[in-house]
Amino acid sequence: MSKITVDSTPSDALLKQMEVTNWPTWEKEVSVFPWEFTTTETAFILEGECVMTPEDGSESTTFTVGDLVVFPKGYKGTWEVKKPLKKHYQHS
């Protein structure tokens, strides 16, 4: 299974080029739930903190405010929303 990638310091120029502010937003309260990505999702974290644990038992990924995160198509795992989450996202 492909791994989640996290860019903790995306440049303002990159975010502007990607038109992140025009992407839809999604919010989730503190919770734990399973998820499978049926498309590749790129997300920019506006608020909150999460840990994603892959179904195959490999290393978890943590992301927080300001991170640019890519969830690969086919990734299966568990969301653990530690602080209420708000993100811009785009599917490809």
Phi, psi and chi 1 to 4 in degrees:
 res  aa     phi    psi   chi1   chi2   chi3   chi4
   1 MET       -  137.1  176.1  169.7   24.0      -
   2 SER   -66.8  153.8  -63.0      -      -      -
   3 LYS   -97.0  155.4  -67.3 -174.6  174.8 -172.5
   4 ILE   -71.3  139.7  -65.2  170.1      -      -
   5 THR  -113.0  143.0   59.0      -      -      -
   6 VAL  -129.0  125.2  178.3      -      -      -
   7 ASP  -106.4  106.7  179.3   -8.5      -      -
   8 SER   -80.5   -9.5  -65.2      -      -      -
   9 THR  -136.2   56.7   55.5      -      -      -
  10 PRO   -66.3  139.3   27.6  -34.4      -      -
  11 SER   -73.3  153.4   69.0      -      -      -
  12 ASP   -60.0  -35.9  -70.5  -21.0      -      -
  13 ALA   -63.4  -41.8      -      -      -      -
  14 LEU   -64.4  -45.9  174.4   62.9      -      -
  15 LEU   -61.4  -39.4  -62.8  174.5      -      -
  16 LYS   -66.7  -44.3 -175.0  174.6 -178.4  177.5
  17 GLN   -60.2  -38.0  177.0 -172.8   -1.2      -
  18 MET   -78.6   -8.8  -64.7  174.4   73.6      -
  19 GLU    56.7   42.5  -60.9 -177.8  -16.8      -
  20 VAL   -56.2  -38.1  167.7      -      -      -
  21 THR   -66.1  -15.5   57.5      -      -      -
  22 ASN   -90.4   -7.6  -66.5  -29.9      -      -
  23 TRP   -73.0  154.1  -63.1   -6.3      -      -
  24 PRO   -64.6  164.6    6.5   -7.4      -      -
  25 THR  -115.2  156.3   56.8      -      -      -
  26 TRP  -139.7  138.9 -177.3   77.4      -      -
  27 GLU  -128.5  147.7  -63.3 -176.9   49.5      -
  28 LYS  -147.8  135.8 -173.1   69.1  175.8  170.4
  29 GLU   -74.5  170.0   68.6  -80.2   -4.4      -
  30 VAL   -56.4  125.3  172.0      -      -      -
  31 SER  -172.1  171.6   54.6      -      -      -
  32 VAL  -134.0  129.6  176.7      -      -      -
  33 PHE  -159.4  151.1   57.7   95.8      -      -
  34 PRO   -80.5  155.4   29.2  -33.6      -      -
  35 TRP  -155.6  146.8 -166.1 -101.9      -      -
  36 GLU  -126.1  128.3  176.9  179.5   -4.6      -
  37 PHE   -85.6  117.2  -72.2   87.8      -      -
  38 THR   -92.7   -6.7   57.0      -      -      -
  39 THR  -136.9  167.5   62.3      -      -      -
  40 THR   -79.9  130.6  -64.3      -      -      -
  41 GLU  -117.3  133.0  178.0 -179.2  -53.6      -
  42 THR  -109.5  132.5  -57.0      -      -      -
  43 ALA  -134.6  145.6      -      -      -      -
  44 PHE  -115.3  120.9 -178.5   69.0      -      -
  45 ILE   -83.1  119.4  -50.5  -55.0      -      -
  46 LEU   -93.0  -36.1  -61.0  167.2      -      -
  47 GLU  -149.3  152.5  -60.9  174.3    7.0      -
  48 GLY    98.2 -175.6      -      -      -      -
  49 GLU  -151.2  137.3  179.7 -177.8  -25.4      -
  50 CYS  -137.5  155.0  -69.5      -      -      -
  51 VAL  -124.6  128.7  175.9      -      -      -
  52 MET  -109.0  126.4  -68.9  -72.4  -60.9      -
  53 THR  -114.1  119.4  -56.8      -      -      -
  54 PRO   -68.6  148.4   16.8  -20.7      -      -
  55 GLU   -59.9  -29.5 -178.6 -178.5   75.7      -
  56 ASP   -80.1    2.0   66.6    7.7      -      -
  57 GLY    84.1    2.9      -      -      -      -
  58 SER   -73.6 -179.5   57.0      -      -      -
  59 GLU   -58.7  139.0 -172.2  175.9  -16.6      -
  60 SER   -73.1  159.7  -64.1      -      -      -
  61 THR  -122.9  130.5  -57.7      -      -      -
  62 THR  -109.0  139.9  -60.3      -      -      -
  63 PHE  -143.0  154.7   47.9   91.6      -      -
  64 THR  -149.9 -172.1 -169.6      -      -      -
  65 VAL   -50.8  131.6  175.9      -      -      -
  66 GLY    90.6   -6.5      -      -      -      -
  67 ASP   -82.7  142.3  -71.8  -13.8      -      -
  68 LEU  -104.3  117.2 -174.4   64.5      -      -
  69 VAL  -119.8  136.8 -173.7      -      -      -
  70 VAL  -116.8  118.7  177.4      -      -      -
  71 PHE   -99.2  114.4  -55.0   96.0      -      -
  72 PRO   -73.0  147.7   26.0  -31.7      -      -
  73 LYS   -55.1  133.9 -179.8  179.0  179.2  178.9
  74 GLY    92.9   -8.5      -      -      -      -
  75 TYR   -64.6  129.8 -179.0   94.1      -      -
  76 LYS  -122.4  131.1  -65.5  178.8 -174.3  178.7
  77 GLY  -174.6 -167.9      -      -      -      -
  78 THR  -117.8  128.1  -59.6      -      -      -
  79 TRP   -80.0  135.0  -75.5   84.5      -      -
  80 GLU  -124.8   99.9 -177.2 -179.9   -5.4      -
  81 VAL   -83.4  106.8 -179.4      -      -      -
  82 LYS   -86.1  -32.5  -67.1 -175.6  166.3  -75.6
  83 LYS  -133.4  140.6  -64.6  179.1 -176.5  174.8
  84 PRO   -45.2  130.9  -28.3   36.6      -      -
  85 LEU  -101.5  139.4  179.6   69.7      -      -
  86 LYS  -139.3  129.1 -177.6  175.0 -177.0  179.4
  87 LYS  -143.2  151.3   66.5  177.7 -178.5  173.8
  88 HIS   -87.2  146.0  -78.1  -55.8      -      -
  89 TYR  -147.0  156.7   69.1   93.0      -      -
  90 GLN  -146.0  135.9  175.3  177.0  -66.9      -
  91 HIS  -102.4  144.9  -67.4  172.6      -      -
  92 SER  -140.1      -   57.4      -      -      -
